[in-house]
């Protein structure tokens, strides 16, 4: 499986900034040590091109970001101060999702971006730690290259995918599905094609039951040729910003169900990590690493559908989700 990353492109953050930037380098390091065993090919992502960005974002916004002309309030909304490094990192992070989607469609079935999931960015603005919308840019790029006609974006970050919803409002070729905390950021949630709002404190059983009810609906209504999956780590019980209560095994089971649903249907899927703000950075890395390991297993299974069932049993965890809660 191909895994793309942008971790060498860190950005300078002011002292005391609470974004856990370190998670990207640590996730890369963790996956690098296991890459051979998991059959993962790690690549540093290429920066996405301006023309690709402009399929989603307005030329004015793209130019303001690239040239460092974002206003104070735009930078505050994004949550990062502008820097040349922020531009470089944003371009590579979008590039990683696009390359993962191309790889998945091109035959690997499943591929990942070790970052990405910047779903709060809309056509003319960023927000919530997101500068450009990687999933939207990737979707538009493969459409315009004739690699896919219809796409499904499965957004399981704990925050609603407002930017993505806004970008694809009224576009029947990209189906947006967001499952998120009802009372969480963003305050204003423009409608996705399918929104599922969860109450604070929602745990594994309730979450997985809701996923089982809505994911087949999204797949059916989307009639997609390819899927982009935002596997946010922020529904985790230990997340500072999440307000939900999923366990690590619960999140792994969520990933397994999404990947199984896609691979069973022969749908290529690009996985982006999206948000994660647990107090302990290692918890975020654990959750993302589990997603990547599972994706690698599914990529191997996608190449040999006959052994799909036997290869995709949940990975070892100390506290597995009870068998009764599995499909
Ligand atoms: Zn989030």
Boltz pocket constraint, residues with backbone or C-beta under 6 A from the ligand:
constraints:
  - pocket:
      binder: B
      contacts: [[A, 157], [A, 158], [A, 159], [A, 232], [A, 234], [A, 274], [A, 275], [A, 276]]
      max_distance: 6.0
